[in-house]
């Protein structure tokens, strides 16, 4: 065990060179990046690894330079998306990323993201008509300090009906 803060399910990234037999760490769990990568995928040019990590209760798309790795403090790991949850489906010849994106407010749709995640173009609109006829409440994110001083994140999901006649469920 690594100590009191050890998390047995923390995952890192190691790269093994089949020619030289050398194995090196690109991302050390708990040290270089606070979030465990999953669904690893090489970029088309082989320069980086793309992965999804759970960050603030979202499946965020991230990347890491395959030559440099994350390094101390994780400066080599880049979070490409921060809002909604994403699944990576592939990379186009231009370097654009094909992803599905979903949130509390919308079911999955396909998007084309720029290679650095800075711009998105929606490709599918399967749910547009149904969503236009659906009353959705507002979603909020709340963070408070826990007993150990760590941040505890919660979701505040507000009802779409503010009429006093509406019945509301509450979870405690």
N, C-alpha and C positions, 0 to 999 in steps of 0.2 A: 504494500500500500504506500501511496505517496504522501500520506499525512492526513490531518483532520479535514482538509478541504477536498480530499480525493473523491472523484466520481468514477465508479467502476464502468459506467457506460460512455465515458468520454472517448471520442474517436479522433485520431490524427491521420496524417497522410504521409506515407513513405513511398519512395520511388526506388525501384530495383532495376539496375542496368544489367540486362541479360548477357551482354558482351563482356563487360569487366567484372561482373559479379558484385559490384558495389551497391550497397543500399544506403540511401540517405533520407533524412527526415525533412520533408517540406513544411509540415505543419505539426507541431507538437501539441497534443491535447492539453488543455488547461493552461498552457504556458504562452503559446503564440496567438491563440484565438480562443475566446470564451465559448464558442459554439461548435458542436460536432458536425463535420461535413457528412453528407450522404449523397447518393446518386452521382458519383464521380463520372466525369466525361471529359475527354481530351478535346481541346479546340481543334479545328481543322488544320491549323498550321503547326500544332504541337507545342506552341509557346506557353500555353497555360492550361490549367485544369479548371473546369467549371463544376460547381457543385451547389447543392441546396443545403442550407443550414437553418435550423429553427432559431429565429432571433425575435424576441419580444412577441412570442406566440404567432409568428408568421413564418411561412416557408420562404426564406429570402434566397435569391440567386446570388452566388458569390463566385469569385475567381481567385486563382493564385498563380503567380509566375512559376513555371515549371523549372526554370534555371535557378532562380534566387530563393524560392520558398517564402514562407511567411516571415521568418525572423522574429527576434524578441519583440514583444508587444504587438505582433501581428500586422506590422505596417505593410507587409507584402501580400496580405489577404485583402481583397477588395469586395465590399458589399455592393452589388449592382442594383438591387431592388430593395426597397424598405416598406412599401405599402402593399397590402394584399399578400396573398400566398401564390407562389409560382412553381410550376413544374417545367423543367427544360425538356424539349422534345427534339431539338437538333439545332444545327448551325448552317446557315445558308452560305453560299460561295462568297458573298460580300462581307461575311463576318457577322451579319445580323443573326440574332438568336430567336428561334421559334419557341414560344412558351405558352402555356395556358395560365391564366390568371383568374383568381377568384377571391372573394372577400365576403364579409357578412352581408353586404349589400348586393352582391351579384354572383350567380353561379359561374362556373368556368367558361371562359371564351379564349380563343387563340389570339395572340398578339405577336408582332415582330418587333423585337427590341434592338436598338443599336448595340454594337459590341460592348460598349461601356455602360449600357443600361440607362443612358441619359434620355433617350426618346423612345416612345412606344407608339405603334400603329395597330389599331384593332383590326383584325382580319375577319372575324366571325361575329355575327349578331343574332345568334340563335335565340336568345332570351329577351331581346329588345321588346317585342310586343307584349309578352307575358309580364315583364317587369313594369311596363308602362301602365298596366292595369292593377298593379299590386301596391298597396300602401305599406311602406316599410318605415320602421322607427329609426331614430338616430342612434348611432353607435359612438360610444366614447371610451377612451382608455384612461384608466386611473392608476396612478402609481403612489404607493404609500410606503413608509418605512416600517420594516419588520422589527421584531424584538431584538434581532442581532445587528440591526442597522442596515441590512440589505434591502434593496428595492423590491417590493412585491407588486406585480402588475395584475390588474383586474380589468374586465370589460364591463362597461355600463351599457346595457341594451335597453333603450327607451321604447315604449310602445308607440305605435302609429296612431292610436286612438286616444285623444285627450278629453273625450267626452266623459262626463261623470257617470253616464249609464254603462260604459264599457267595464267589463270585468277584467282584472289584471292578475296575473300570476306573479308571485315573488319567490325568489330562492334565497335561502340564508345559508 
